[in-house]
């Protein structure tokens, strides 16, 4: 089942006896778990019928014992196992998974790992309950996820604001969701479209001085703007670490070299081939005019070299601001 299908099923009060939630993306695991914890039982039923167990403090036998209890004056009991990836004998849950109680809803959070699909536990849960693998999104998928997530909350976001937020927070969905919650509170019910100004005012991400704007300045060979942004970064290195800036530039130029060799350079063909929003195709058109394929190859080599230097490899300088200034100069000249 997909995340959306699980949530829809839960909203209809169609419960499975086991929810085994595993994988690298904690956001979906936490969202499903929190929904079950908040909505299956009434508040007065939770004291006797909702149990939270931590994997580092238990084993499979104790989880089975908890799951085999019957609810008290409630239709269900909910047993939530957090940090289950720390349970060494997790496979022993197969005994319960093969014949679970219909009055127990067992939720197992198995974060950052997956169980062996060849073994009994996986097969038993697949037959008797819900087994969900929560996968990390690729960077190019986060924009679509953000749009969909905001739509579910009755909000939208302009394309620049979306890129600034994603560039700053990466593909950590939990962080993004947390910042969106803060924005909702700050903006109130009247605002329906989030802008770059909203993000700057309420989250503290500058709409003028960020990696997204630095990318644009570099591709346009706007030396003055690029240097202003670099100076801003140098004053706040914790918020804009050089390694993140280099990685962002690397991602752009890696796509730019691919653009140079595309046969079909129509807008939708480029967007599909590079896995980018069609809105940003013009950035690559401009970049290709400013930087030849040969120059882009040299730039990629420079970015690798300066990434190593930024990590102290064969380089003694301590000022990241000067190092970034030197790198940008070599890229643009």
C-alpha positions as CSV (number, residue, x, y, z in Angstrom):
1,X,0.0,0.0,0.0
2,X,1.1,3.6,-0.6
3,X,1.2,6.2,2.1
4,X,-1.9,7.9,0.7
5,X,-3.8,4.6,0.6
6,X,-2.9,3.8,4.2
7,X,-4.1,7.3,5.4
8,X,-7.3,7.0,3.5
9,X,-7.9,3.5,5.0
10,X,-7.3,4.9,8.5
11,X,-9.7,7.8,7.9
12,X,-12.4,5.3,7.0
13,X,-11.6,3.5,10.3
14,X,-10.6,0.4,8.4
15,X,-7.8,-0.9,10.6
16,X,-5.3,-3.7,10.0
17,X,-3.9,-5.7,13.0
18,X,-0.3,-4.8,12.1
19,X,1.4,-1.8,10.6
20,X,5.1,-2.5,10.0
21,X,6.6,0.8,8.8
22,X,10.2,0.6,7.7
23,X,12.6,2.5,5.5
24,X,14.8,5.6,5.2
25,X,12.2,8.4,5.2
26,X,10.9,9.0,8.8
27,X,8.3,11.5,7.8
28,X,5.8,9.0,6.4
29,X,6.5,6.6,9.3
30,X,5.9,9.3,11.9
31,X,2.8,10.6,10.1
32,X,1.1,7.2,10.0
33,X,2.1,6.4,13.6
34,X,0.8,9.8,14.9
35,X,-2.5,9.4,13.0
36,X,-3.1,6.0,14.6
37,X,-2.0,7.3,18.1
38,X,-4.3,10.4,17.8
39,X,-7.4,8.9,16.2
40,X,-8.0,5.2,16.8
41,X,-8.9,5.5,20.5
42,X,-10.9,8.2,22.4
43,X,-8.9,10.2,25.0
44,X,-10.6,8.4,27.9
45,X,-9.7,5.0,26.3
46,X,-6.0,5.7,25.9
47,X,-4.9,5.3,29.5
48,X,-5.6,1.6,29.6
49,X,-5.4,0.7,25.9
50,X,-2.6,2.6,24.3
51,X,1.0,1.4,24.9
52,X,4.3,2.9,23.6
53,X,7.3,0.6,23.7
54,X,10.9,1.5,22.7
55,X,13.0,-1.0,20.9
56,X,16.1,-0.4,22.9
57,X,14.2,-1.3,26.1
58,X,12.5,-4.5,25.0
59,X,12.6,-7.6,22.8
60,X,10.2,-9.5,20.5
61,X,8.8,-11.6,23.3
62,X,7.6,-8.6,25.4
63,X,6.1,-7.1,22.3
64,X,4.1,-10.3,21.6
65,X,2.9,-10.4,25.2
66,X,1.7,-6.8,24.9
67,X,0.0,-7.4,21.6
68,X,-1.8,-10.4,22.9
69,X,-3.6,-8.5,25.7
70,X,-7.3,-7.7,25.2
71,X,-8.6,-4.1,25.3
72,X,-10.4,-2.8,28.4
73,X,-13.8,-1.1,27.7
74,X,-12.7,-0.2,24.2
75,X,-12.9,-1.9,20.7
76,X,-9.1,-1.9,20.3
77,X,-5.8,-1.6,22.1
78,X,-3.0,0.2,20.3
79,X,0.6,-1.0,20.8
80,X,3.2,1.3,19.2
81,X,6.8,0.1,19.0
82,X,9.3,2.9,18.3
83,X,12.9,2.5,17.4
84,X,12.2,-1.2,16.5
85,X,15.4,-1.3,14.4
86,X,17.2,-1.7,17.8
87,X,15.4,-5.1,18.5
88,X,17.9,-7.8,17.8
89,X,15.4,-10.7,17.7
90,X,12.8,-8.8,15.6
91,X,12.3,-11.9,13.4
92,X,10.6,-13.6,16.4
93,X,7.6,-11.3,15.8
94,X,6.6,-13.7,13.0
95,X,5.0,-16.0,15.6
96,X,2.5,-13.2,16.4
97,X,2.2,-11.9,12.8
98,X,1.0,-15.2,11.6
99,X,-2.0,-15.1,13.9
100,X,-2.6,-11.5,15.2
101,X,-5.4,-10.4,17.4
102,X,-8.1,-8.4,15.5
103,X,-8.6,-6.3,18.7
104,X,-5.0,-5.2,18.7
105,X,-3.4,-2.6,16.4
106,X,0.3,-3.2,16.5
107,X,2.4,-0.4,14.9
108,X,6.1,-1.1,14.5
109,X,8.5,1.8,13.6
110,X,11.5,0.2,11.9
111,X,13.4,3.3,10.7
112,X,16.4,3.6,8.4
113,X,16.4,-0.2,7.8
114,X,14.3,-2.8,6.0
115,X,13.6,-6.4,7.0
116,X,14.6,-9.4,4.9
117,X,11.9,-10.1,2.4
118,X,12.8,-13.7,2.2
119,X,12.1,-14.4,5.9
120,X,8.9,-15.4,7.8
121,X,8.2,-12.0,9.4
122,X,8.0,-10.2,6.1
123,X,5.8,-12.9,4.5
124,X,3.5,-13.1,7.6
125,X,2.9,-9.3,7.8
126,X,2.4,-9.1,4.0
127,X,-0.5,-11.6,4.5
128,X,-2.0,-10.3,7.8
129,X,-1.3,-6.6,7.9
130,X,0.2,-3.6,6.3
131,X,3.9,-3.6,5.4
132,X,5.0,-0.2,4.2
133,X,8.5,0.8,3.0
134,X,9.1,4.6,3.4
135,X,11.7,5.6,0.8
136,X,13.7,8.8,0.7
137,X,12.7,11.1,-2.1
138,X,15.2,12.0,-4.7
139,X,16.0,15.7,-4.8
140,X,14.1,16.2,-8.1
141,X,11.0,14.7,-6.4
142,X,10.8,17.1,-3.4
143,X,9.2,20.0,-5.4
144,X,6.2,17.8,-6.4
145,X,5.9,16.5,-2.9
146,X,5.9,20.0,-1.4
147,X,3.2,21.1,-3.9
148,X,1.1,18.1,-3.0
149,X,1.6,18.5,0.7
150,X,0.7,22.2,0.7
151,X,-2.4,21.4,-1.5
152,X,-3.6,19.0,1.2
153,X,-3.5,21.9,3.6
154,X,-5.3,24.3,1.2
155,X,-2.1,26.2,0.4
156,X,0.2,26.8,-2.6
157,X,3.7,28.1,-3.1
158,X,5.3,30.1,-5.8
159,X,8.1,28.5,-7.7
160,X,10.9,30.7,-6.4
161,X,9.8,30.2,-2.8
162,X,9.6,26.5,-3.3
163,X,13.2,26.3,-4.7
164,X,14.6,28.5,-1.8
165,X,12.9,26.3,0.8
166,X,14.1,23.0,-0.8
167,X,17.6,24.3,-1.4
168,X,17.9,25.3,2.2
169,X,16.3,22.2,3.8
170,X,17.2,19.6,1.2
171,X,15.0,16.4,1.0
172,X,14.3,16.2,4.7
173,X,10.5,16.0,4.6
174,X,10.2,16.3,8.4
175,X,12.1,19.5,8.5
176,X,10.1,20.9,5.5
177,X,6.8,19.9,7.1
178,X,7.9,21.5,10.4
179,X,8.7,24.8,8.7
180,X,5.4,24.8,6.8
181,X,3.6,24.4,10.2
182,X,5.5,27.4,11.5
183,X,4.6,29.4,8.4
184,X,0.9,28.4,8.7
185,X,0.8,29.7,12.3
186,X,2.7,32.9,11.4
187,X,0.7,33.7,8.2
188,X,-2.8,32.8,9.5
189,X,-5.7,31.7,7.5
190,X,-5.8,34.6,5.1
191,X,-2.6,33.7,3.2
192,X,-3.2,30.9,0.6
193,X,0.1,31.3,-1.5
194,X,3.5,31.2,0.2
195,X,6.0,33.6,-1.3
196,X,9.8,34.1,-1.0
197,X,9.1,37.1,1.2
198,X,7.0,35.0,3.6
199,X,9.9,32.5,3.9
200,X,12.5,35.3,4.5
201,X,10.3,37.0,7.1
202,X,9.2,33.9,9.0
203,X,11.9,31.2,8.5
204,X,14.9,33.5,8.1
205,X,16.0,32.3,4.7
206,X,17.1,35.3,2.7
207,X,15.3,35.6,-0.6
208,X,18.3,37.5,-2.1
209,X,21.3,35.7,-0.5
210,X,20.9,31.9,-0.9
211,X,22.4,29.1,-3.0
212,X,19.4,29.3,-5.5
213,X,20.2,33.0,-6.2
214,X,24.0,32.3,-6.4
215,X,23.3,29.6,-9.0
216,X,21.4,32.1,-11.1
217,X,24.1,34.8,-10.7
218,X,26.8,32.3,-11.8
219,X,24.9,31.0,-14.8
220,X,24.2,34.6,-15.9
221,X,27.9,35.5,-15.2
222,X,26.6,38.4,-13.0
223,X,29.9,39.0,-11.1
224,X,28.6,41.8,-8.9
225,X,25.6,39.8,-7.6
226,X,27.6,36.6,-7.1
227,X,30.2,38.5,-5.0
228,X,27.4,40.1,-2.9
229,X,26.0,36.7,-2.1
230,X,29.4,35.2,-1.3
231,X,30.1,38.0,1.1
232,X,26.8,37.3,2.8
233,X,27.6,33.6,3.0
234,X,31.0,34.5,4.6
235,X,29.3,36.4,7.4
236,X,27.0,33.4,8.2
237,X,29.0,30.2,7.4
238,X,26.9,28.0,9.7
239,X,23.7,28.7,7.7
240,X,25.5,28.5,4.3
241,X,28.3,25.9,4.6
242,X,30.6,25.9,1.6
243,X,30.2,22.2,1.1
244,X,26.4,22.6,0.5
245,X,27.1,25.5,-1.9
246,X,29.6,23.4,-3.9
247,X,27.1,20.5,-4.0
248,X,24.4,22.8,-5.3
249,X,26.6,24.2,-8.0
250,X,27.8,20.7,-8.9
251,X,24.2,19.5,-9.3
252,X,23.5,22.4,-11.7
253,X,26.7,22.0,-13.9
254,X,26.2,18.2,-14.0
255,X,22.8,18.8,-15.5
256,X,24.2,21.5,-17.8
257,X,26.8,19.1,-19.4
258,X,23.9,16.7,-20.0
259,X,21.9,19.6,-21.6
260,X,24.8,20.3,-24.0
261,X,24.5,16.8,-25.5
262,X,20.7,16.6,-25.7
263,X,19.5,16.2,-29.3
264,X,16.0,17.5,-28.5
265,X,16.2,20.8,-26.6
266,X,12.5,21.6,-26.6
267,X,11.2,22.7,-23.2
268,X,9.4,19.5,-22.2
269,X,12.1,17.2,-23.6
270,X,14.7,19.0,-21.5
271,X,12.5,18.9,-18.4
272,X,12.0,15.2,-18.8
273,X,15.6,14.3,-19.6
274,X,17.1,16.4,-16.7
275,X,14.2,15.7,-14.3
276,X,13.5,19.4,-13.6
277,X,10.5,21.6,-13.5
278,X,9.8,23.0,-17.0
279,X,10.0,26.5,-15.4
280,X,13.7,26.1,-15.0
281,X,14.6,25.0,-18.5
282,X,15.5,28.6,-19.4
283,X,18.3,28.5,-16.8
284,X,20.0,25.7,-18.7
285,X,19.4,27.5,-22.1
286,X,21.1,30.6,-20.6
287,X,23.9,28.5,-19.0
288,X,24.7,26.7,-22.3
289,X,25.1,30.1,-24.0
290,X,27.4,31.3,-21.2
291,X,29.4,28.1,-20.7
292,X,30.6,25.8,-23.4
293,X,30.6,22.0,-22.9
294,X,34.4,22.1,-22.6
295,X,34.2,24.9,-19.9
296,X,31.5,22.9,-18.0
297,X,33.8,19.9,-17.8
298,X,36.5,22.1,-16.4
299,X,34.1,23.6,-13.9
300,X,33.0,20.1,-12.7
301,X,36.6,19.3,-12.1
302,X,37.1,22.6,-10.2
303,X,34.1,21.9,-8.0
304,X,35.5,18.5,-7.1
305,X,38.9,20.0,-6.3
306,X,37.4,22.8,-4.1
307,X,35.1,20.3,-2.3
308,X,38.2,18.4,-1.2
309,X,40.0,21.7,-0.2
310,X,36.9,22.8,1.8
311,X,37.3,19.5,3.8
312,X,41.0,20.3,4.5
313,X,42.5,18.0,1.9
314,X,45.9,19.4,0.7
315,X,44.8,22.9,1.7
316,X,45.7,24.9,4.8
317,X,43.4,27.9,4.5
318,X,40.7,28.3,7.2
319,X,38.5,31.0,5.6
320,X,35.7,29.3,3.6
321,X,34.5,32.7,2.4
322,X,37.9,33.3,0.6
323,X,37.9,29.8,-0.8
324,X,34.4,30.2,-2.2
325,X,35.3,33.6,-3.7
326,X,38.3,32.0,-5.4
327,X,36.2,29.1,-6.8
328,X,33.5,31.4,-8.2
329,X,36.1,33.6,-9.8
330,X,37.6,30.6,-11.6
331,X,34.2,29.4,-12.7
332,X,33.1,32.7,-14.1
333,X,36.3,33.6,-15.8
